[in-house]
Amino acid sequence: MTDFNDADVSGLDEFVLARLAEDEERVRAGKLPYIDEAERRGWLRIMPARGEDGRDGLLLAAGPLETAEERRPVPFAEKVEFLRKEILGSHDDDSVKLIASVYQAHPLWREAWRH
């Protein structure tokens, strides 16, 4: 996996946050957000999970982990809130790169971010 310097990762954070805001605009316009399309294609999965503290939350994972029958859909607004916390709070580089991969076709995407 490629090593990223702080400037690259910081730029990636800003890129992903801007794309999430665009996805929110897509929802308001009645269009499918790219995050949901990525889930449908099996590129990533955002699913309900119970934390070690016993509280309900969400989990981000690469690829489909559940069969279609096992899936419990997560409302888009909850996904976006969770993903923003992942980026701004815990900031796991691998999670940020996974989220960013959804938006690789965007014209502001930088090849340096590809992993």
Secondary structure by P-SEA (a helix, b strand, c coil): cccccaaaaaaaaaaaaaaaaaaaaaaaaccccaaaaaaaaccbbbbbbbcccccccccccccccccccccccccaaaaaaaaaaaaaccccaaaaaaaaccccccccccccccc
